[in-house]
């Protein structure tokens, strides 16, 4: 599949989005200026006024360049070929405290790698990843820095400075200042560097070193920083002592523990465990503040002209209270941060896996920060085993899965050659990357903000109150993703704060994964959302810490369950009905690791429905409870694991649409769908409304005016589908076994028989003496807007001598069939094959309002005898005739600009306020007539549609009309792609004309755009007019 096919699948996109903005002229030699811009609901990286898709290649400079050079050159050349504009490479800015030899060594390495990229791929823009640590030999050689290094209770130290170190805080800023100055003075690559990815902490990803193995950083530097934080928080030692339940603060306070000293205690409590709660909050504050400080240095030094990025916010991955990653809210509020990032989750990322995000990715988009996915998948070319994708084909499918997540959740992505050993050195792999990037650019130009049906919500503060954070949150957050991603639902991931402040788009269902700590203000804010029949789902326990009324926010009264442990089960009631019926009698695991944790129950469910109970007894403590409170619904789920089938049952209860069965990995924004198959077999996509469904890569229409499509997939395959508004507002295709009565049709059984067993509707006249042919009446309450859908199309084979077909209709204001609402067309007689016909009602005065019902007198007039037959493939109500691939009808108020048209306003005026398009020449001295250009990205196969039809009334002396066109392989208008027809002059009425392109050798490929020179040649004067009723691209004149 070539990009020339893919790039035309999204219709009516804004074609100027990727052109330089005219408002700024870049001075010769000036350094580039970059920022993140949001177009509608989608992000782009803007460099000097040009928007680019946020996709990038990463290469690793921790190797010697010479042995890796050939493979890296190949990857850069592939990136150049596919126009992937951004490249990243990991480097280090030396510290001022290092000697000149050390500094020169680091700068030489920077020069080598950045020059290599700029010279191999001259048009690339570079975002180097910068390590902010000091030179290790310098650190180890200076005893005065010993207390500044990260230290553990086992007396070991890391060879890096603590984030709490004042030495590090000042040194890294100086390194940023000097490093940027060095880069911006370099004549080879200065004009290619557009931002800095700032890295520190374990793996450069800003989480605490070895905190799971060795515990917290207890260094004197970190202790001093913690003390200063506490004094700032509480305002003084007395207030600090009161909060911690101490009589006074001593000179050795605060004590930093290796980990919370709370054996067999799952949650921390205020006052009792305030020291641990505060340390967890301090650790995340320190990391967040450090990232912001580094980003602010970049912005200050570059005068705001370069991007600043960091890894951060791994809420689903680093679920511990002391990871340092629980300050995402603060980082998102920082104006100097442009981009955040994480790898694809290491949980279930291989063939058939979910490839999930590590963060509440949709909150990042709400704050207009660009999230970047690091796709460090072990491709089939990786030397690391086991490989995530062991073949070239599966690697391509894995890349599709990961990019589809970027499309749906409005993020970017970089492809990573982790070892600079040619993991991406494959032409077919890069052709796929290029195709995906082209789709991203075109689709995202008109993409709106994600509006999921289900919002999954994470609370950072509640995570800071965890003693057994990893044990409990692994179920609530880390492992929970597999249930979410395989649910077949439309979903988003958000921070609790964004729900409370109203930033999250309205959803039908809100799932609170860990809302353990809520204060009075937060409860009140949640109460404001308890309306519009929303469903709130509370997982494990909610509003359970530092409260005297457990679960108050849920609408239930919670209490601790007795004799329930992680090995217990929940059994769904055997008589469960309604949305719960498929779960009746099922036993569900609680999902938590072994340990001593509380579980919660509903003390007095009252009128609430108890769906499941702890244990196997029918009188066990309630574990799953649902209640409709009138304006909102509440569902309490006592397990940590939100079983995927339980999640789908709750979705049914909430009125949420299920797009697919559970199991495969679905990502969707309700227009774009990505399905990554976790098993081979037939897949079914179920839609809430009738749509056209197109394969995004091949361009093949796989579903026409349908709410269900099925297709076969192999394990690990990824399918991209795009929904389009159907041409037909209502379509009935009479396939094998179509049950007319069950579908609401009525028909003239008194004079004809009707049969669909052969795959079409076969109507046979049985009593011609009645003087009528077979009559078919659609179901009532069609609900179709007649003004928007002026065509009734039918595909029939008439095996009779009758030569007319007729329709009648009723509307919401005219409810009976009659001769005032009828139309007839001529049809062929005794036909050997099927033919498409269209009733054109666009000029019928009574085709208006909302249609209620259609009656088809399938064949009428002389020539009907007993045994006469007519076969009907389908009937539809549509915006255009069946042979038109695209039709633009210029009805009253048609907004040319909003519909994507451009036109020659410099020499003519264009007006649709009175109905058809009225074009008046205002400056004939320019020597050209009025020009009208369609939207781009038409995506129509020229080979199937040889005619361009136009219905006009020419009130000028010009006697010709001319068209030009562009295609995927020839994207500019020119005389090689043009055609002219003769038209009447000073016409009294409208006339249909057709450009027949069937013999034009350049009418080929996928059509992009049409240009109409409506009237051309002599006879054009000021005031000349031409009226246009419609233009269309069609398979027939």
C-alpha positions, 0 to 999 in steps of 0.5 A: 500500500502506497501513501498516495492511497492512504493520504486521501481517505480523510475528506474535507481537511484543512489543506493549509495546515502544514504550510508556513504561516505568512505572518512571520518571515524568518531572518537568514541565519536565525535560530529556529523557534519551536512550540507545541500548538493544538489545532482543534483537539490535536497536537503538533510541533510547530517550527517557524510557523510550520506544523509537523506531526509529533513523530521522532526517531531516537538513536543512542549515543552511549555507543561508539559512533564508528561501528554503529554509523552504517546502521544509523545512517540507514535509519536516518535516511529512512526517516528523511525519505518518510519525512519524519522530521524529528530526531533525538539522541542522548547526550550530557551537558558538562558541569562548570565544576569539571576541568577543561579537559572533561568539559571538552570531552563532553562537548566533543561528543555533542559535536560528533553526534549532532553534526552526524545527524545534521549532515546525514539528515540535513532537514531534521530537527533535533531534540537532544536528551540531556543528562543533568548529572555531574561527571562521576569521577569529579563527584567521587574525587570530592569528599565535600560532596559525600553528604550530597550523594543519594544514600540509603539506610544500609550505608550504601550510596549512589554515584549521583547527587541527591535531588535535594542537593543544593549543589545539584540544583545549582550545578544542573542549571549552570550546565543547561546554560553552558550547554545551550550556549555551546549548541547555539554557537555551532554553525553545523547544527545550531539551526537544527536543534529545537528543544531539550529533553531533560533527564535525571533520576533512575534511567533519566526518568526522574524516579527515585534510584533503587527505592524499591530495593533499598528504600528512601534517600536518607542523605543529609542533603535530602534531609535538609531539603525535607526539613526546609519543605516542612517548615514552608508547608507548616509555617514553623516548627510549632505547627510542624510538631502539632501536625506530627503529634510531637511535643517539639521538633528536635535538631535531628528532625525529620527522620527519614525512614527506609519505608513506612514503619506500618507493618500490616497497615495498608493505609497511612493516617494523618498525625499517626503517620504524618511523617511518612505522608509528608515525605511521600508528598515532599519527594514528588514535590521535589521531583516536580519542582526540579523538572520545572526548574530545569525547564525554566532554565531552558526557556530563559536561556533560549528566550522561550524559543525552544521546547522543554520535555521530561519523563514524568507522571508514571501513575499506572506504572510506578504505583508506590507512594515514594516514587517521586512521580506523584506531582503530575498536577503541579507539572501540568500547571507549569507554563515552561513544560511543553512535553512529557513522556514515558515508554510504552508500558512494560506490562503486556506490550508484546504480540497481542498485548495492550501496549498501554500508557503509563500515565493519565494520558488524557489529562495531559492533553487537557492541559495542552501538554504534548505527551510523547510515547517512547516506543522502545519495542524490541523489534525483530532486528533487536539483539535483546531477547525475548523480542516483543515482535519476532518478525518483520510483519509483527513489528509493523503491526505492533507499531500500528498498535502503538501509533493508534494509541497516540492518535486516539489519545492525542499524543506523539511518539518516537521510535527508538533504536535503544542500542543503536544496533539497527533495530529500525533498519528495515525499509518496509518498517519505515514505509509503514511509519511514513504511512502512519505519519501521513494518516496522523497529519491528515486525520488530526487536522480536524480531530476534536478533543477526545470525548470518551464514554468512560472516564477512568480516574486516578488520585495522586494524593490517595497514592501518597497515603499508601503503606502497601502501595505496590501491593494494593495499587498493582491491582487498582492501577497497574494490572487494571489496564488489561481490563480497561484496554480489552473492554471494547469501550471508549475510554479516557484516563484522567486525574481526579483534579480534572474531574473536580474542576470540570475540565473532563468532557462529559462522560456517561460513566466515571470509574474512581480507581483509587479515590481513598482520600477526599475532603469536604470540598472535593465531596461537594465538587463531586456532588455537583456532577451527580446529575444527567444520569451519570454513573459513578463506579467506586473500586475497592473502597472510596472516601475511606481515609481520614473520615468518620463516615466511610464512603460518604461520597459514594452514596452508600455507608461503607464499613470494613468487611469481616473475614475477607482476605485477598484469597476470598472471592466474590460470587455474583447472585445466581438470579442476577438480571438485566445488565448483570444477567450474563454474570449470574453465578460467576465467581470473581477474584479480588485481585490483590496480592497476598497480605493484610488489607482491609476490604469494604462492604455496604453496611445497610444496602436498603433498596440498593441492588446487591449484585454480588457478595463476598464468599459463596453464601447467598447471605454473604456481605455485599461486595458489589452494589448498585443503586439508581438515585434518580439523577445519578447512579452509583456502583460499589465494587469491593474487589481491587480487580475490575473484572472485564466482564463486570466492567462491561456489565456496569457499562450496560447499566450506565448505558455505555455502548460496547463496540466489541466483545471483550478480549482484543485491544480496542482504541477509539475516539468514536471516529477512528478505530484501532483493533489489535487482535489478541487471538486469531478469528472473526472480529465484529465491530458494533456501532451506535449509529449507521455509518460507512466504515473504511479501512484506513490503509487500503481505502476499501469501504468495508461497511456501507451504511451499517452498524455492524462490520465483521472481519477476520484477523490473525493474532497480533494484527492491527486493523485501522478503521475510519467511520464516515457519515453515510451517504444514505441517511437510511438504507435497507439492503434486502439480503438473504433472509431479510424479514420484511415484517420483523423490520417493520415493512408492509407490502401488497400481499393481496396482489403480489408475493414477496420473497428474500430467500435468494439474497434480494427482494423478489416481488411477483405479481399474482393478481394483475387484474387489480391494476396495480403492481407490487407496493412496498412501504417502509417502517414508520418514523424514519426520522430523516431530514428531507432537506439534507437528503433529496435523493431516494435511490433504488437498485432494481431489475425489472422483469416486466413491460412496465416502464415507470416506478413511483414513490409516495411519502409522508412527513411529520406534518403531512401524515398521509400518502397523497398525490401532493407528495409523489414522484415517478421515474422511467425505468427499463423494461424486461431488464437482464441486469440490475440498474441504479435509479434515483428519484431526485426530490431536490426541487419538489416543494413538498419534499421537506421536514422530517420524513416519516414513511416511504411507499414504493410502487415498484412498477406501475403502468401498462405492461404488468401481467400475472408473473411479472417480476421485479427484483430489488437489491436495496432502497435508500434515502440519501444526499446524492444519487448512487452513481455520484461519489461526491456531490455538492448541492449549493442549497440556501445558506451553504457555507463555502468556507466552512465546507472547505471550498476556496474561490476567486474572491479577487475577481468575483463575488460568491453568494448562496443566500438565495439558494443556488450558488450565485457568482458575479464577475466583479473585475473582468479586466483580470482576464479570468472568470470565477474559479471555484475549488473543492475541498481537498482530500476527496479520496475518490477513485478516478477509474470508477468515476469518469464523469464530473457533472454540473448543473448551471445557468450561465448568464454571460456571453462566455461559451465554455467551462473548464475543470482542472484536477489534482491526484495523489501522485500529481498534486498540482493543477496543470494543463496536463489535467484539464478538460473543457466543455461548451455551454450555452450563453445567456441561458433562460434556465438550468442545464445539466452538463457533463465532463466525460473523462473516460478517455483522458489518460491523466484522469487516474488514481485517487482524486484530491481536488477539483477546480472549476473555471465556471465560465471561460473565454470571450464574453465575460464582463463586469456583472456577468453571472453564473448560477450553480445548482450542484457539482458532482463526481460520478460514474454516470453523466 
